[in-house]
Amino acid sequence: MRLALMLFSTARLLAAADPITDETIRQEVLAKLVSGRLTRYMPGQAADTSRTIGSKHPLLFPDACAGEKVYYVSAKPAGSLETCASANEPPSKELSTRELRLQIYRWPVGDPSELLAVGQYRFPKAKPEFRCTSVGFLAHLTGEGEHRELLESKLLDTFRHYAVQSIQLVDLTGDGIPELAIESDSGNAVQTSSHLYVYDLSEGYFHQLLRIPTRWHSEPEDDTVWTQTLDIPRTLREGGKRFCFEKTVLADSGKWFASARVSRPCYKPKADQ
């Protein structure tokens, strides 16, 4: 019996790391996330909002949802954020259509019906301000079928946001329970960056452990260009006390290096760094 429980637990954790492709479940989640709105799926449609920033040393900002199905959600903009994201002159009916993509995972603990959704949508016909170019969000759901319930949702930074760069469910603390590690871009008039968000899911809600930049590009204003990549084996050895990276600096405050400067920093858990 004990071995069977261990095998069941292991199988569940492995299943949590893979996106759910069952269209019935995806439609159930969509119905809850966009309740009361007309949703269409058009086979063969694709969207890719990845970008390459810079000229002297271009930096890629990929789109983790580039291969996902595209759903078109039609309804009047709801709230100030969607009003901003759908703005255009002159207004038209097309501006009420959202282009939505998402990945859905099993929540790694709790009831087997609990799900984690990472969503990304925009109003493709709009010309919004930079503070609301696109909307990224996280959602925690439970239940099944028509009884599915939204427990919690979180918005990602929307200022000059175009895409989520990466999505991983991976154990980073050594407790055997995956954390959610997600990279999302944002920026302002002088820089474009990605931030890595790490969430502990073990208590049944999004508990943010870390928010830290992983890409930074401010050419040509002050020519600062660098990336840092999460080092999972070193992070695991820290047992949740620190998160470790390999940082590669190509330029710093106007000084371009003949060869990249590489360091291996570690950071203590903190919601904003």
Secondary structure, 3 states (H helix, E strand, C coil): CHHHHHHHHHHHHHHHCCCCCCHHHHHHHHHHHCCCCEEEECCCCCCCCCEEECCCCCEEECCCCCCCCCEEEECCCCHHHHHHHCCCCCCCHHHHEEEEEEEEEECCCCCCCCEEEEEEEECCCCCCCHHHCCEEEEEEEECCHHHCEEEEEEECCCCCCCCEEEEEEECCCCCCCCEEEEEEEEECCCCEEEEEEEEECCCCCCEEEEEEEEEEECCCCCCCEEEEEECHHHHHHCCCCCEEEEEEEEEECCEEEEEEEEECCEECCECCC
